[in-house]
Amino acid sequence: MNLKQIRVSEVRESLRAGSSTAVQWADLFLNQIEAENPRINAYLAVDRERALGAAREIDRRASAGSPLP
């Protein structure tokens, strides 16, 4: 999967369908940032724990049937 080509609508649909979780997506993107940033130097700081915490909250809402942000 080419994360550089993925559309937000595809991510959202996979979350709604239950075929992936927000934590899985966040981890994929965070790993991509970690791999690419030393070369491109696009991010000054990345707060992995905060991003994963937000993803866990989205997953909690999704499992409870609440609307996604």
C-alpha positions in Angstrom: 0.0 0.0 0.0 1.3 3.4 -1.0 0.5 5.7 1.9 1.4 8.7 -0.2 -1.5 7.9 -2.5 -4.2 7.0 0.0 -7.3 9.2 0.3 -8.8 10.2 3.5 -12.1 8.9 2.3 -10.6 5.4 1.9 -9.3 5.5 5.5 -12.6 6.7 6.8 -14.5 4.0 4.8 -12.2 1.2 6.1 -12.9 2.5 9.7 -16.6 2.5 9.2 -16.6 -0.9 7.6 -14.5 -2.3 10.5 -11.8 -3.6 8.2 -9.2 -1.5 10.0 -8.7 0.5 13.1 -7.6 4.0 13.7 -4.7 2.7 15.7 -3.6 0.6 12.8 -3.7 3.6 10.4 -1.9 5.9 12.9 0.8 3.3 13.4 1.3 3.0 9.6 1.5 6.7 9.1 3.8 7.2 12.1 6.1 4.5 10.9 6.2 6.1 7.5 7.1 9.5 9.1 9.8 7.8 11.1 11.3 6.2 8.0 11.1 9.2 5.8 11.7 12.2 8.0 15.5 11.8 8.5 15.8 12.2 4.7 13.1 14.9 4.1 13.2 16.7 7.5 9.5 17.7 7.2 8.6 17.3 10.9 10.2 19.1 13.8 8.4 16.9 16.4 6.1 13.9 16.3 4.2 13.0 19.4 3.6 9.3 18.8 1.8 8.6 22.1 -0.6 11.5 21.6 -1.4 10.4 18.1 -2.0 6.8 19.2 -4.1 8.1 22.1 -6.3 10.0 19.7 -6.5 6.9 17.5 -7.6 4.8 20.5 -10.3 7.3 21.3 -11.6 7.1 17.7 -11.6 3.3 17.9 -13.5 3.5 21.2 -16.1 5.8 19.6 -16.4 3.6 16.5 -16.9 0.4 18.6 -19.6 2.3 20.6 -21.4 3.3 17.4 -20.8 7.0 18.0 -20.1 9.3 15.1 -16.5 9.6 14.0 -14.9 13.0 14.1 
